[in-house]
Amino acid sequence: MSKTRIEVLDRREFLVASGAAVATLTALTSGALAREMKDANKLLQELTGGAKPTEGKVKLEMPEIAENGATVPVKISVDSPMTDKDYCESVTIIAPKNPTVYVATFKFTPDSGKAWVSTRMRLAQTQEVWALAKMSDGSFRIAKTNVKVTIGGCGG
């Protein structure tokens, strides 16, 4: 008769193994996203389901000249009542001339009170930056602004 041996991982071994699994999945997922998102118009089509975004209601504030593309300030606000029936669901930042055009998505609910975000981003070169807002009624709004980068933010 053979004996069955059961090994139990201690807490440290479990945490190391779990961390390695999460890191592997994150690397695979983000790598796939980075490979897919190199064309801004393709990303825009994917995000909107083919709907044409209209201008207005989205305010995108960035400096006209960024002395360092590694850390460019950006402020986005959406004119929305933020009620249960009428609110901004999300805002996505797209930088068409970056190596990966998808920058970030910020999600909102009526409880957010305001659809507003302030952050910093990298810009590889002088380009037009887009802010795409998805509204609760399924429509999309967009704002665009040009930023001249004097020192590249993505290794250049």
C-alpha positions in Angstrom: 0.0 0.0 0.0 1.4 3.4 -1.0 1.3 6.3 1.3 -0.2 9.6 0.2 1.8 12.6 1.3 0.0 15.9 1.6 2.2 19.0 1.8 0.8 22.2 3.2 2.3 25.6 2.2 3.1 27.9 4.9 1.9 31.5 4.7 5.2 32.9 3.2 5.3 30.3 0.4 1.6 30.9 -0.3 2.1 34.7 -0.6 5.2 34.3 -2.8 3.4 31.9 -5.1 0.3 34.1 -5.2 2.4 37.2 -5.9 4.2 35.4 -8.8 0.9 34.4 -10.3 -0.6 37.9 -10.1 2.6 39.4 -11.6 2.5 37.0 -14.5 -1.2 37.6 -15.3 -0.7 41.4 -15.0 2.3 41.3 -17.4 0.4 39.1 -19.9 -2.7 41.3 -19.8 -0.9 44.7 -19.9 1.4 43.4 -22.7 -1.7 42.4 -24.8 -3.3 45.8 -24.2 -0.1 47.6 -25.2 0.3 45.6 -28.4 -3.4 46.2 -29.4 -3.5 49.9 -28.6 -1.1 51.5 -31.1 -3.7 53.1 -33.4 -5.7 56.0 -31.9 -8.6 55.8 -34.4 -8.9 52.0 -33.9 -9.0 52.5 -30.1 -11.6 55.3 -30.5 -13.8 52.9 -32.7 -13.4 50.2 -30.1 -14.3 52.5 -27.2 -17.3 54.0 -28.9 -18.6 50.9 -30.7 -18.4 52.9 -33.9 -20.4 55.9 -32.7 -19.1 59.3 -33.6 -18.3 61.4 -30.6 -19.4 65.0 -30.6 -17.4 68.0 -29.3 -18.6 70.0 -26.3 -19.2 69.5 -22.6 -15.7 68.2 -22.1 -13.0 70.6 -21.0 -9.4 69.4 -21.5 -6.7 71.6 -20.0 -3.1 71.1 -20.8 -0.1 73.5 -21.3 0.4 74.6 -24.9 4.1 73.9 -24.4 5.4 71.1 -22.2 9.1 71.6 -21.4 9.4 68.0 -20.2 7.2 65.3 -21.9 7.8 63.0 -18.9 5.4 64.8 -16.7 2.7 66.8 -18.4 -0.2 68.1 -16.3 -3.7 67.4 -17.5 -7.1 68.4 -16.1 -10.4 67.2 -17.5 -13.9 68.2 -16.5 -17.2 67.2 -18.0 -20.3 69.4 -17.8 -22.8 66.9 -16.5 -25.6 67.1 -13.8 -24.3 63.8 -12.3 -27.8 62.6 -11.5 -29.0 59.0 -11.5 -30.4 59.4 -15.0 -27.8 61.8 -16.5 -24.1 61.5 -15.7 -20.7 60.9 -17.1 -19.7 57.3 -16.8 -16.0 57.6 -17.8 -13.3 59.7 -19.3 -10.5 58.1 -21.4 -7.3 59.9 -22.3 -5.7 59.1 -25.7 -2.3 60.3 -27.0 -2.2 59.3 -30.7 1.6 59.8 -31.2 2.7 57.9 -28.0 4.1 54.4 -28.5 0.9 53.2 -26.7 -2.0 55.5 -27.5 -4.2 54.5 -24.5 -3.2 56.6 -21.5 -5.9 56.1 -18.8 -9.6 55.7 -18.1 -11.3 57.3 -15.1 -14.7 56.1 -14.0 -17.5 58.1 -12.3 -20.9 57.5 -10.8 -23.6 59.9 -9.8 -22.2 59.7 -6.3 -18.9 61.3 -7.6 -20.7 64.6 -7.6 -18.5 66.0 -10.4 -16.8 64.4 -13.4 -13.4 65.9 -12.9 -9.9 64.6 -12.8 -6.4 66.1 -12.5 -3.2 64.0 -13.2 0.1 64.0 -15.1 1.0 62.0 -18.1 3.9 61.2 -20.5 3.9 62.5 -24.0 6.5 61.1 -26.4 6.4 64.1 -28.8 4.4 67.1 -29.9 0.8 65.9 -30.5 -2.9 66.4 -30.2 -4.3 64.8 -27.0 -7.9 63.5 -26.8 -10.3 63.2 -23.8 -13.2 60.9 -24.6 -16.2 61.1 -22.2 -18.8 58.3 -22.2 -22.2 59.5 -21.0 -24.9 57.5 -19.3 -27.2 57.8 -22.3 -24.7 56.0 -24.4 -23.4 59.1 -26.2 -19.8 60.1 -26.4 -18.2 63.6 -26.1 -14.7 64.5 -27.0 -12.2 67.3 -26.5 -8.8 67.7 -28.2 -5.9 69.9 -27.6 -2.4 70.3 -29.0 0.7 70.2 -26.8 4.2 71.0 -28.0 6.8 68.8 -26.3 10.3 70.2 -26.1 11.9 67.2 -24.4 10.4 63.7 -25.1 8.8 61.9 -22.2 9.0 58.3 -23.5 12.7 57.9 -23.7 13.4 60.7 -26.2 
